[in-house]
Amino acid sequence: MPQQSLPCLVIRAAPNLHILRLGLWDQFYNLSSNQFTSLAQQVRFACFSELHLRWVEPSQPSFQLCLRTAAPTLQLLTLIAVSFDDPIPVGMDPSPELREAMSTLWRLFLNTLRDTIPTIGFFPR
């Protein structure tokens, strides 16, 4: 499926979608991390009950936007191999600054979950 077709299909189906399983990684194609951002900006999920994300790289703002639009009806959220596409200091050696930046990103993520879906439970697999 051409890369441009995915957003169009999801955008058209979004108002009637109850379940979305989305994986944006393909070992044979270089998929842009902007795919998720594009979907988050254009899609409003009115009757979402399940969202399953696998191998996606959203930014914190795009993840927050997606979650806010899905939150009123969302009952199940699955995240597998999700990494955030936010700028962090990169160095060859793990530094305290790098660890702090990564901790901050994940703290923001957990705060987003708590603030957007107050009834959410955390169940690691």
Secondary structure, DSSP 8 states (H G I E B T S, - for coil): --TTHHHHHHHHHGGG-SEEEEE--BTTB---THHHHHHHHH---SS--EEEEES----HHHHHHHHHHHTTT--EEEEES----------SS--HHHHHHHHHHHHHHHHHHHHH-TT------
